[in-house]
Amino acid sequence: MDNIENSRPKRLHRGDIMSPEKRSAVMSRIRGKGTKPERLIEEALAAMGYSFETHARDLPGRPDFVFREARVAVFVDGDFWHGYRFDEWRLKLSEKWEAKIEGNRWRDRRNHRLLRQAGWRVLRLWEHQVAASPKRCLRRIDRLLTQTATAPVD
């Protein structure tokens, strides 16, 4: 009879190489807003003449960029913190960090759903997408704003 332990995927995490104090110091320097990808998109949107809010506290998930008139919310998410291709690398994390990232992913899905239910169009840009082609990301935002502006009103 197969052992249940043998049927589970093996965790690849081998423990932290930093002391708890060092890890805490490193983690405290990670920004929640004003990241390099966000600043890049923000500067380009401003240069294009768009008017927007950042990190609107009254909306689910506090979207990075909010275009109220068009009802468009844009998130610029870090690949690690928001779990891009999470299933490919989740077993490399400790159980604690796996649960943290999974919680972030669950919260992102909930916020996306809440925004959509409230009539918002939501665009999620990943950190690696902004790094690879900021222009393509800006075209996606521009296209969504243009579609929204020309959409018939119910």
Backbone as JSON, one array per atom type, in Angstrom:
{
  "sequence": "MDNIENSRPKRLHRGDIMSPEKRSAVMSRIRGKGTKPERLIEEALAAMGYSFETHARDLPGRPDFVFREARVAVFVDGDFWHGYRFDEWRLKLSEKWEAKIEGNRWRDRRNHRLLRQAGWRVLRLWEHQVAASPKRCLRRIDRLLTQTATAPVD",
  "N": [[0.84, -1.18, 0.0], [0.55, 2.18, -0.87], [2.26, 4.81, 0.69], [0.9, 7.75, 2.06], [2.52, 9.98, 2.4], [4.45, 9.64, 0.41], [3.06, 10.23, -1.86], [2.69, 12.95, -2.01], [3.94, 16.02, -3.41], [7.43, 16.66, -3.21], [8.83, 18.98, -1.01], [11.06, 21.5, -1.89], [12.39, 23.4, -0.54], [15.11, 24.42, 1.44], [15.6, 25.7, 3.78], [16.25, 28.89, 5.33], [18.92, 31.03, 4.38], [19.67, 33.18, 5.76], [19.9, 34.89, 8.9], [17.16, 35.31, 11.25], [17.04, 38.03, 11.97], [18.52, 39.34, 9.95], [17.0, 38.61, 7.7], [14.62, 39.92, 8.34], [15.48, 42.59, 8.22], [16.12, 42.78, 5.49], [13.63, 42.24, 4.29], [12.12, 44.38, 5.22], [12.87, 46.46, 3.64], [11.6, 46.22, 1.26], [9.39, 47.64, -1.01], [5.95, 48.55, -0.96], [4.57, 50.23, -2.54], [5.29, 52.6, -5.16], [7.26, 51.33, -6.59], [9.91, 50.45, -8.89], [8.86, 49.5, -11.44], [6.24, 50.6, -11.24], [6.78, 53.37, -11.05], [7.91, 53.83, -13.55], [5.73, 53.31, -15.3], [3.96, 55.25, -14.32], [5.3, 57.71, -14.88], [5.34, 57.6, -17.67], [2.59, 57.53, -18.3], [1.83, 60.04, -17.36], [3.33, 61.63, -19.08], [2.0, 61.07, -21.41], [-0.22, 62.51, -21.04], [-2.32, 61.65, -19.49], [-4.74, 61.71, -16.86], [-4.84, 60.62, -13.59], [-5.35, 58.71, -10.57], [-3.4, 57.45, -7.84], [-3.11, 54.45, -6.0], [-5.74, 54.29, -4.79], [-7.57, 54.49, -1.94], [-10.22, 53.91, -1.5], [-11.02, 51.85, -3.11], [-11.26, 48.32, -3.81], [-8.33, 46.52, -3.14], [-6.7, 48.69, -3.58], [-5.87, 49.91, -6.23], [-3.0, 50.44, -8.36], [-3.08, 52.4, -10.34], [-5.7, 54.55, -11.11], [-8.36, 55.36, -13.13], [-10.84, 57.2, -12.92], [-13.04, 58.37, -14.34], [-13.21, 56.77, -16.61], [-13.55, 54.41, -15.37], [-11.51, 52.5, -14.91], [-9.13, 50.33, -13.58], [-5.78, 49.79, -12.78], [-3.31, 47.47, -12.04], [0.04, 47.01, -11.05], [1.92, 44.43, -10.65], [4.29, 42.71, -8.61], [6.31, 40.0, -9.62], [7.14, 37.98, -7.81], [5.79, 38.51, -5.28], [3.11, 38.44, -5.99], [2.82, 36.05, -7.15], [3.48, 35.08, -9.85], [3.25, 32.51, -12.19], [3.13, 30.64, -10.12], [2.73, 27.93, -9.39], [4.9, 26.65, -10.5], [7.09, 27.19, -8.9], [6.43, 27.13, -6.23], [7.06, 25.09, -4.38], [9.64, 25.57, -3.7], [9.67, 27.29, -1.66], [9.43, 28.01, 1.88], [6.87, 26.6, 3.97], [5.56, 28.64, 5.27], [6.07, 30.95, 3.64], [4.98, 30.09, 1.26], [2.28, 29.96, 1.96], [1.86, 32.68, 2.46], [2.23, 33.9, -0.1], [0.24, 32.55, -1.51], [-1.97, 33.51, -0.15], [-1.84, 36.2, -0.93], [-2.38, 35.89, -3.65], [-5.01, 34.91, -3.55], [-6.3, 37.13, -2.4], [-5.84, 39.01, -4.43], [-7.42, 37.91, -6.51], [-9.97, 38.09, -5.33], [-10.2, 40.92, -5.01], [-10.11, 41.71, -7.68], [-12.47, 40.53, -8.64], [-14.37, 41.92, -7.03], [-14.01, 44.56, -7.95], [-14.76, 44.27, -10.65], [-17.43, 43.52, -10.32], [-18.4, 45.9, -9.38], [-18.46, 47.4, -11.61], [-16.05, 48.16, -12.78], [-13.31, 48.12, -15.07], [-10.55, 46.03, -15.2], [-7.05, 45.88, -15.25], [-4.19, 43.95, -15.15], [-0.82, 44.24, -14.82], [2.28, 42.65, -15.06], [5.37, 42.66, -13.3], [7.59, 41.66, -14.8], [6.62, 42.04, -17.37], [6.49, 44.8, -17.62], [9.19, 45.4, -17.36], [10.22, 44.11, -19.62], [8.87, 45.31, -21.82], [7.9, 48.29, -21.6], [6.5, 49.99, -23.33], [4.64, 48.34, -24.63], [3.02, 47.66, -22.47], [1.98, 50.19, -21.86], [0.55, 50.65, -24.21], [-1.43, 48.74, -23.88], [-2.82, 49.78, -21.68], [-3.64, 52.25, -22.77], [-5.24, 51.33, -24.9], [-7.3, 50.06, -23.47], [-8.39, 52.25, -22.12], [-9.21, 53.79, -24.28], [-11.08, 52.07, -25.5], [-12.95, 51.99, -23.46], [-13.75, 54.64, -23.4], [-15.07, 54.91, -25.8], [-17.08, 53.1, -25.63], [-20.53, 52.18, -25.75], [-22.98, 53.74, -23.68], [-25.01, 52.31, -21.22]],
  "CA": [[0.0, 0.0, 0.0], [1.35, 3.4, -0.96], [2.24, 5.74, 1.82], [0.39, 9.07, 1.67], [3.66, 10.91, 2.36], [5.15, 9.46, -0.86], [2.24, 10.74, -2.97], [2.75, 14.41, -2.02], [5.16, 16.56, -4.01], [8.47, 16.92, -2.22], [9.19, 20.38, -0.83], [12.45, 21.71, -2.26], [12.94, 24.43, 0.33], [16.16, 23.88, 2.3], [15.83, 26.58, 4.93], [16.72, 30.24, 5.02], [20.36, 31.19, 4.55], [19.87, 34.39, 6.58], [19.36, 34.88, 10.26], [15.87, 36.0, 11.29], [17.26, 39.48, 12.03], [18.94, 39.79, 8.62], [15.85, 38.46, 6.82], [13.7, 40.99, 8.69], [16.03, 43.84, 7.68], [15.99, 42.73, 4.03], [12.21, 42.31, 3.93], [11.58, 45.7, 5.56], [13.25, 47.4, 2.59], [10.79, 45.98, 0.06], [8.33, 48.64, -1.09], [4.61, 48.13, -1.36], [4.17, 51.14, -3.62], [6.42, 53.39, -5.63], [8.3, 50.45, -7.1], [10.48, 50.89, -10.16], [7.89, 49.35, -12.54], [5.16, 51.58, -11.06], [7.27, 54.71, -11.39], [8.09, 53.85, -14.99], [4.4, 53.45, -15.9], [3.41, 56.55, -13.9], [5.94, 58.78, -15.64], [4.92, 57.51, -19.07], [1.18, 57.94, -18.38], [1.79, 61.5, -17.19], [3.87, 62.2, -20.32], [0.97, 60.9, -22.43], [-1.28, 63.45, -20.73], [-3.42, 61.04, -18.74], [-5.01, 62.12, -15.49], [-5.14, 59.4, -12.85], [-5.04, 58.64, -9.14], [-2.61, 56.29, -7.47], [-3.39, 53.76, -4.74], [-7.02, 54.78, -4.27], [-7.92, 53.74, -0.73], [-11.64, 53.55, -1.47], [-11.29, 50.75, -4.04], [-10.67, 47.05, -3.4], [-6.97, 46.27, -3.58], [-5.96, 49.94, -3.78], [-5.18, 49.81, -7.53], [-1.85, 51.32, -8.54], [-3.51, 53.53, -11.16], [-7.15, 54.59, -11.21], [-8.92, 56.31, -14.08], [-12.22, 57.18, -12.41], [-14.05, 58.66, -15.36], [-13.32, 55.6, -17.48], [-13.74, 53.26, -14.49], [-10.44, 51.54, -15.2], [-8.17, 50.15, -12.5], [-4.59, 49.11, -13.26], [-2.38, 46.98, -11.03], [1.38, 46.63, -11.5], [2.23, 43.45, -9.61], [5.59, 42.06, -8.58], [6.21, 38.59, -9.98], [7.26, 37.12, -6.62], [4.77, 38.75, -4.26], [1.77, 38.13, -6.47], [2.83, 34.65, -7.55], [3.46, 34.77, -11.28], [3.59, 31.1, -12.41], [3.38, 30.18, -8.75], [2.8, 26.47, -9.29], [6.21, 26.19, -10.96], [8.15, 27.42, -7.91], [5.9, 27.19, -4.86], [7.7, 24.12, -3.49], [10.96, 26.07, -3.31], [9.45, 28.18, -0.52], [9.0, 27.39, 3.13], [5.41, 26.55, 4.04], [5.12, 29.98, 5.69], [6.08, 31.86, 2.5], [4.02, 29.57, 0.3], [0.97, 30.41, 2.43], [1.8, 34.14, 2.29], [2.02, 34.21, -1.52], [-1.09, 32.03, -1.87], [-2.92, 34.48, 0.4], [-1.8, 37.37, -1.82], [-3.07, 35.53, -4.89], [-6.43, 34.84, -3.23], [-6.76, 38.51, -2.21], [-5.86, 39.63, -5.76], [-8.6, 37.41, -7.23], [-11.14, 38.68, -4.68], [-10.27, 42.33, -5.35], [-10.44, 41.78, -9.11], [-13.9, 40.22, -8.74], [-15.13, 43.02, -6.45], [-13.95, 45.69, -8.86], [-15.58, 43.96, -11.83], [-18.84, 43.57, -9.91], [-18.75, 47.31, -9.19], [-18.48, 48.05, -12.91], [-14.72, 48.6, -13.18], [-12.48, 47.27, -15.93], [-9.32, 45.81, -14.45], [-5.89, 45.43, -16.0], [-3.06, 43.56, -14.3], [0.46, 44.18, -15.49], [3.3, 41.99, -14.24], [6.69, 43.3, -13.22], [8.44, 41.24, -15.92], [6.08, 42.62, -18.59], [6.9, 46.21, -17.64], [10.63, 45.42, -17.61], [10.5, 43.68, -20.99], [8.35, 46.24, -22.82], [7.0, 49.3, -21.04], [5.64, 50.53, -24.39], [3.54, 47.4, -24.84], [2.13, 47.83, -21.31], [1.28, 51.47, -22.03], [-0.43, 50.46, -25.29], [-2.56, 48.0, -23.3], [-3.59, 50.74, -20.87], [-4.24, 53.2, -23.71], [-6.31, 50.62, -25.62], [-8.43, 49.87, -22.55], [-9.0, 53.57, -21.89], [-9.86, 54.19, -25.52], [-12.27, 51.22, -25.63], [-13.91, 52.42, -22.44], [-14.26, 55.97, -23.76], [-15.94, 54.8, -26.97], [-18.13, 52.08, -25.4], [-21.87, 52.76, -25.56], [-23.46, 53.84, -22.29], [-26.3, 51.6, -21.06]],
  "C": [[0.89, 1.24, 0.0], [1.18, 4.26, 0.29], [1.78, 7.11, 1.32], [1.52, 10.07, 1.54], [4.37, 10.82, 1.01], [4.36, 10.03, -2.03], [2.26, 12.27, -3.05], [4.03, 14.87, -2.72], [6.17, 16.89, -2.92], [8.82, 18.41, -2.2], [10.69, 20.52, -1.08], [13.15, 22.73, -1.39], [13.94, 23.81, 1.31], [16.46, 24.75, 3.51], [16.43, 27.9, 4.5], [18.22, 30.33, 5.26], [20.69, 32.41, 5.41], [19.33, 34.17, 7.98], [18.0, 35.58, 10.24], [16.02, 37.53, 11.31], [17.62, 40.04, 10.65], [17.77, 39.71, 7.64], [14.84, 39.58, 7.08], [14.17, 42.32, 8.12], [15.87, 43.9, 6.16], [14.53, 42.93, 3.63], [11.62, 43.7, 4.21], [11.9, 46.74, 4.49], [12.44, 47.23, 1.31], [9.59, 46.91, 0.09], [7.02, 48.02, -1.51], [4.07, 49.02, -2.47], [5.37, 52.0, -3.99], [7.57, 52.54, -6.12], [8.8, 50.97, -8.44], [9.5, 50.68, -11.33], [6.73, 50.35, -12.44], [5.61, 52.97, -11.48], [7.44, 54.86, -12.89], [6.75, 54.06, -15.7], [3.81, 54.82, -15.56], [3.99, 57.7, -14.71], [5.47, 58.79, -17.09], [3.46, 57.94, -19.23], [1.05, 59.45, -18.26], [2.28, 62.19, -18.47], [2.86, 62.09, -21.46], [-0.23, 61.81, -22.17], [-2.46, 62.86, -19.97], [-3.52, 61.6, -17.34], [-5.45, 60.87, -14.73], [-4.83, 59.6, -11.37], [-4.12, 57.44, -8.93], [-3.06, 55.77, -6.12], [-4.65, 54.28, -4.05], [-7.48, 53.9, -3.11], [-9.37, 53.28, -0.71], [-12.0, 52.4, -2.4], [-10.63, 49.46, -3.55], [-9.27, 46.87, -3.99], [-6.12, 47.5, -3.77], [-5.17, 49.91, -5.1], [-4.05, 50.83, -7.66], [-2.21, 52.56, -9.34], [-5.02, 53.43, -11.35], [-7.55, 55.71, -12.15], [-10.42, 56.33, -13.81], [-13.25, 57.38, -13.51], [-14.28, 57.46, -16.27], [-13.62, 54.33, -16.69], [-12.78, 52.12, -14.83], [-9.47, 51.54, -14.03], [-7.0, 49.32, -13.04], [-3.72, 48.73, -12.07], [-1.06, 46.65, -11.7], [1.92, 45.73, -10.4], [3.62, 42.86, -9.76], [5.43, 40.57, -8.82], [6.25, 37.68, -8.75], [6.06, 37.29, -5.7], [3.37, 38.38, -4.69], [1.72, 36.77, -7.18], [2.72, 34.36, -9.03], [4.01, 33.36, -11.5], [3.93, 30.39, -11.1], [3.54, 28.66, -8.65], [4.16, 25.91, -9.71], [7.28, 26.32, -9.89], [7.69, 27.42, -6.46], [6.61, 26.24, -3.91], [9.12, 24.52, -3.09], [10.88, 26.96, -2.08], [9.21, 27.37, 0.75], [7.48, 27.41, 3.13], [4.85, 27.92, 4.42], [5.03, 30.92, 4.48], [5.13, 31.39, 1.4], [2.61, 30.05, 0.68], [0.8, 31.92, 2.24], [1.49, 34.5, 0.84], [0.65, 33.72, -1.97], [-2.17, 32.97, -1.34], [-2.99, 35.74, -0.45], [-2.58, 37.09, -3.1], [-4.58, 35.47, -4.68], [-7.0, 36.25, -3.1], [-6.83, 39.24, -3.55], [-7.1, 39.2, -6.55], [-9.88, 38.02, -6.65], [-11.3, 40.14, -5.07], [-10.64, 42.54, -6.82], [-11.95, 41.56, -9.28], [-14.75, 41.37, -8.19], [-15.14, 44.25, -7.35], [-14.84, 45.46, -10.08], [-17.07, 44.04, -11.49], [-19.33, 45.0, -9.72], [-18.69, 48.09, -10.5], [-17.14, 48.58, -13.4], [-14.12, 47.61, -14.16], [-11.11, 47.21, -15.28], [-8.23, 45.29, -15.37], [-4.77, 45.14, -15.01], [-1.82, 43.46, -15.18], [1.45, 43.52, -14.54], [4.62, 42.72, -14.35], [7.56, 42.93, -14.43], [7.94, 41.81, -17.25], [6.52, 44.08, -18.73], [8.39, 46.29, -17.96], [10.95, 45.08, -19.07], [10.05, 44.7, -22.03], [7.37, 47.22, -22.18], [6.03, 49.86, -22.09], [4.44, 49.63, -24.64], [2.53, 47.53, -23.69], [1.33, 49.12, -21.43], [0.25, 51.39, -23.14], [-1.65, 49.72, -24.76], [-3.44, 48.93, -22.47], [-4.34, 51.7, -21.8], [-5.41, 52.56, -24.45], [-7.53, 50.44, -24.72], [-9.15, 51.18, -22.29], [-9.75, 54.05, -23.12], [-11.13, 53.38, -25.75], [-13.36, 51.67, -24.67], [-14.55, 53.74, -22.83], [-15.25, 55.88, -24.92], [-17.05, 53.78, -26.78], [-19.47, 52.78, -25.2], [-22.26, 52.73, -24.09], [-24.81, 53.16, -22.22], [-27.38, 52.53, -20.55]]
}
